[in-house]
Amino acid sequence: MNFSKKYMLTIGLLSFTGFCVAATPTMNWKIPSPEPVNQITFGITINAAAPVDEFYFANQFGFTGGGGIGYTGIQPTKNTKDGKRQFMVLFSSFRKDTTTNYKNCKGGADGAKAGATCRLYIPGELGDTFLFKVKKDGQLLTGTAVNTTTGREDIIGEWKVGETAGNLAVSQISWIENYKMNNSSYHLTCDNKGWPYYEVKFLPPTGNNGKFKGTISTLSKGSDACPGAITWTHDGTGTLVKGGFK
């Protein structure tokens, strides 16, 4: 998300200014589990995405004890100075009881005082599948990114929450965001300059290190700003989303 504004997504409800859930394509995910879940793995395959700072492909998660949510995901970004492809991966908390001193993290989320934001640049190529592992060990949460194509694994960050957080909740949403649109002065154009093409697949999550298989729904909607610009297909392997213009 854009770090200059304070907001967080909830299923069917927004509790912050400057953002409308109806404008954001979402998917519902859930992990049927007969026991508490303390680890979730999300997956995203990026088949196409321009090397620009504009889009966020994200997975949101909550806690059985309530309170604020967290999210983790990936943003295409500009190539390195020597022309190599890279991505930004994120692991953030919107909980008021969050603390962190991890090197990749800072206090506050999207401009708010509460929460924490952890981010890291990692190498990658189009066609790679990235796993985002969320682990809760007591009060400590660790976010890890794994490139299954190369085998590279990076800790995005770590933060602690209060004892009342409970375990990881077994349902929430995943979403696609054009975070430039959070700036009131930004005007989206329906062409390959204003909306460069992307093609990403959201995979069903798993719980407790693969012990429990989850599901992810089809996409909730297309684009209001550019009708027809987002198309998608859905089956048991996940939801493939194509957006923008070539």
C-alpha positions as CSV (number, residue, x, y, z in Angstrom):
1,M,0.0,0.0,0.0
2,N,0.9,3.6,-0.3
3,F,2.7,4.5,2.9
4,S,1.6,8.1,2.9
5,K,-2.0,7.3,3.9
6,K,-3.6,5.5,6.8
7,Y,-6.1,2.8,6.0
8,M,-6.8,-0.9,6.3
9,L,-9.0,-3.3,4.5
10,T,-11.7,-5.4,6.2
11,I,-14.1,-7.8,4.6
12,G,-17.0,-5.7,3.2
13,L,-16.1,-2.7,5.4
14,L,-13.6,0.2,5.2
15,S,-12.8,2.2,8.3
16,F,-10.4,4.7,6.9
17,T,-10.5,7.8,4.7
18,G,-9.6,8.1,1.0
19,F,-10.2,4.5,-0.1
20,C,-13.2,2.5,-1.2
21,V,-13.4,-1.3,-1.0
22,A,-15.8,-1.3,-4.0
23,A,-12.9,0.0,-6.1
24,T,-10.5,-2.7,-5.1
25,P,-10.8,-6.2,-6.6
26,T,-10.8,-8.8,-3.8
27,M,-10.8,-12.5,-3.3
28,N,-11.9,-14.4,-0.2
29,W,-9.6,-17.1,1.2
30,K,-10.2,-19.6,4.0
31,I,-8.4,-22.5,5.5
32,P,-10.7,-25.2,7.0
33,S,-8.8,-26.4,10.2
34,P,-9.9,-28.5,13.2
35,E,-7.1,-27.0,15.3
36,P,-5.5,-23.6,15.9
37,V,-3.6,-22.1,13.1
38,N,-0.2,-20.5,13.8
39,Q,1.3,-20.5,10.3
40,I,-0.2,-19.5,6.9
41,T,1.5,-19.7,3.5
42,F,0.1,-17.5,0.7
43,G,1.3,-17.8,-2.9
44,I,1.4,-15.5,-5.9
45,T,2.8,-16.2,-9.4
46,I,3.7,-13.1,-11.4
47,N,3.6,-13.8,-15.1
48,A,3.6,-10.2,-16.3
49,A,4.2,-6.9,-14.7
50,A,5.9,-3.7,-15.8
51,P,8.9,-2.6,-13.7
52,V,7.0,0.4,-12.2
53,D,5.8,1.5,-8.8
54,E,2.0,1.3,-9.1
55,F,0.5,-2.0,-8.0
56,Y,0.3,-4.1,-4.9
57,F,-0.7,-7.8,-4.9
58,A,-1.5,-8.6,-1.3
59,N,-2.9,-11.1,1.2
60,Q,-4.6,-9.9,4.4
61,F,-4.8,-11.9,7.7
62,G,-6.4,-11.5,11.0
63,F,-6.4,-12.9,14.6
64,T,-8.9,-14.9,16.5
65,G,-8.6,-12.5,19.4
66,G,-9.7,-9.6,17.2
67,G,-7.9,-6.2,17.0
68,G,-6.2,-4.9,13.8
69,I,-5.1,-7.0,10.9
70,G,-1.9,-7.7,9.1
71,Y,-1.0,-8.1,5.4
72,T,1.8,-9.5,3.3
73,G,2.5,-9.3,-0.4
74,I,4.5,-8.0,-3.3
75,Q,4.9,-4.9,-5.4
76,P,6.6,-4.7,-8.8
77,T,9.1,-1.9,-8.8
78,K,11.8,-0.3,-10.9
79,N,14.8,-2.3,-12.0
80,T,18.1,-2.1,-10.2
81,K,20.7,0.4,-11.5
82,D,22.3,-2.4,-13.5
83,G,19.0,-3.3,-15.2
84,K,18.1,-6.4,-13.1
85,R,14.5,-7.2,-12.1
86,Q,13.5,-6.7,-8.5
87,F,10.4,-6.7,-6.4
88,M,9.4,-5.1,-3.1
89,V,7.9,-7.6,-0.5
90,L,6.0,-6.4,2.5
91,F,4.8,-7.6,5.9
92,S,2.8,-5.1,7.9
93,S,0.6,-4.8,11.0
94,F,-2.2,-2.4,11.8
95,R,-2.6,-3.5,15.4
96,K,-2.2,-0.9,18.1
97,D,-0.3,-3.5,20.3
98,T,2.5,-4.0,17.7
99,T,6.1,-3.4,18.5
100,T,9.2,-4.0,16.4
101,N,12.9,-3.5,16.4
102,Y,13.7,-5.7,13.3
103,K,16.1,-4.1,10.8
104,N,13.7,-4.1,7.9
105,C,10.8,-2.7,9.9
106,K,9.6,0.6,11.3
107,G,6.8,1.6,13.6
108,G,3.6,2.7,12.1
109,A,1.7,1.5,9.0
110,D,0.6,3.7,6.1
111,G,1.4,6.9,8.0
112,A,-0.3,5.9,11.2
113,K,1.5,5.8,14.5
114,A,0.1,2.3,15.3
115,G,1.3,-0.9,13.8
116,A,4.5,-1.7,11.9
117,T,5.7,-1.8,8.3
118,C,8.4,-4.2,7.1
119,R,9.7,-4.1,3.5
120,L,12.5,-5.5,1.5
121,Y,13.7,-5.5,-2.1
122,I,14.4,-9.0,-3.5
123,P,15.5,-10.2,-7.0
124,G,13.1,-12.1,-9.2
125,E,11.9,-12.7,-12.7
126,L,8.6,-12.8,-14.5
127,G,7.1,-16.3,-14.2
128,D,8.4,-16.8,-10.7
129,T,6.1,-17.9,-7.9
130,F,6.5,-16.2,-4.5
131,L,5.4,-17.7,-1.2
132,F,4.6,-15.5,1.7
133,K,4.8,-17.3,5.0
134,V,3.3,-15.8,8.1
135,K,4.3,-17.5,11.4
136,K,3.0,-16.7,14.9
137,D,5.2,-18.1,17.7
138,G,3.7,-16.8,21.0
139,Q,3.6,-13.0,20.5
140,L,6.2,-12.9,17.7
141,L,5.1,-12.8,14.1
142,T,7.6,-13.5,11.3
143,G,7.0,-12.8,7.6
144,T,9.1,-14.6,5.1
145,A,9.2,-14.5,1.2
146,V,10.3,-17.6,-0.7
147,N,10.9,-17.6,-4.5
148,T,10.0,-21.2,-5.4
149,T,11.7,-20.8,-8.8
150,T,15.2,-20.0,-7.4
151,G,14.8,-21.3,-3.8
152,R,15.8,-18.0,-2.4
153,E,14.3,-17.3,1.1
154,D,14.2,-13.9,2.8
155,I,12.8,-12.8,6.1
156,I,10.8,-9.6,5.4
157,G,10.4,-8.7,9.0
158,E,9.3,-9.5,12.5
159,W,7.0,-7.8,14.9
160,K,5.3,-8.6,18.2
161,V,1.6,-8.3,19.2
162,G,-0.2,-8.4,22.5
163,E,-1.2,-11.6,24.3
164,T,-4.9,-11.0,23.5
165,A,-4.3,-11.4,19.7
166,G,-4.9,-15.2,19.9
167,N,-4.1,-17.4,16.9
168,L,-4.2,-16.6,13.2
169,A,-7.7,-16.4,11.8
170,V,-8.6,-18.9,9.2
171,S,-10.3,-16.6,6.7
172,Q,-9.8,-13.1,5.3
173,I,-9.2,-11.5,1.9
174,S,-6.5,-11.1,-0.8
175,W,-6.6,-8.0,-3.1
176,I,-5.1,-6.0,-6.0
177,E,-4.5,-2.3,-5.5
178,N,-3.3,0.5,-7.7
179,Y,-1.9,2.5,-4.8
180,K,-1.2,5.6,-7.0
181,M,-5.0,6.1,-6.9
182,N,-4.8,6.9,-3.2
183,N,-3.4,10.3,-4.2
184,S,-6.3,12.6,-4.9
185,S,-4.3,14.4,-7.6
186,Y,-3.6,11.2,-9.6
187,H,-5.6,10.6,-12.7
188,L,-5.7,7.1,-14.1
189,T,-5.6,6.8,-17.9
190,C,-6.9,3.7,-19.6
191,D,-3.8,2.9,-21.7
192,N,-0.5,1.1,-21.3
193,K,1.2,4.2,-19.9
194,G,-1.3,4.8,-17.2
195,W,-2.1,1.2,-16.6
196,P,0.7,-1.1,-17.7
197,Y,-0.4,-4.8,-18.1
198,Y,0.0,-7.3,-15.3
199,E,-0.9,-11.0,-15.1
200,V,-0.8,-12.6,-11.6
201,K,-2.2,-15.7,-10.1
202,F,-3.3,-16.0,-6.5
203,L,-2.8,-19.5,-5.1
204,P,-4.9,-21.2,-2.4
205,P,-3.2,-20.7,1.0
206,T,-2.2,-23.5,3.3
207,G,-2.1,-23.7,7.1
208,N,0.3,-25.0,9.7
209,N,3.1,-25.6,7.2
210,G,0.9,-27.3,4.6
211,K,-1.0,-29.5,6.9
212,F,-4.3,-27.9,6.0
213,K,-5.2,-26.9,2.4
214,G,-7.2,-23.7,1.9
215,T,-9.2,-22.2,-0.9
216,I,-9.4,-18.8,-2.6
217,S,-12.4,-17.5,-4.3
218,T,-12.9,-15.9,-7.7
219,L,-12.3,-12.1,-8.1
220,S,-15.1,-9.9,-6.7
221,K,-15.2,-7.5,-9.6
222,G,-13.4,-5.8,-12.5
223,S,-12.4,-2.1,-12.9
224,D,-14.8,0.8,-12.4
225,A,-12.3,3.3,-13.8
226,C,-11.5,1.3,-17.0
227,P,-14.4,-1.1,-17.7
228,G,-13.1,-4.3,-19.2
229,A,-9.5,-3.7,-18.2
230,I,-9.5,-6.6,-15.6
231,T,-10.4,-10.1,-16.6
232,W,-9.9,-13.3,-14.6
233,T,-10.3,-17.1,-14.5
234,H,-10.8,-19.3,-11.5
235,D,-10.4,-22.9,-10.7
236,G,-9.1,-25.2,-7.9
237,T,-5.5,-24.0,-8.5
238,G,-6.3,-20.4,-7.8
239,T,-7.4,-17.2,-9.4
240,L,-5.6,-15.8,-12.5
241,V,-6.0,-12.1,-12.9
242,K,-5.1,-10.1,-16.1
243,G,-5.3,-6.3,-15.8
244,G,-4.4,-3.2,-17.8
245,F,-3.2,-2.6,-21.3
246,K,-0.4,-4.0,-23.4
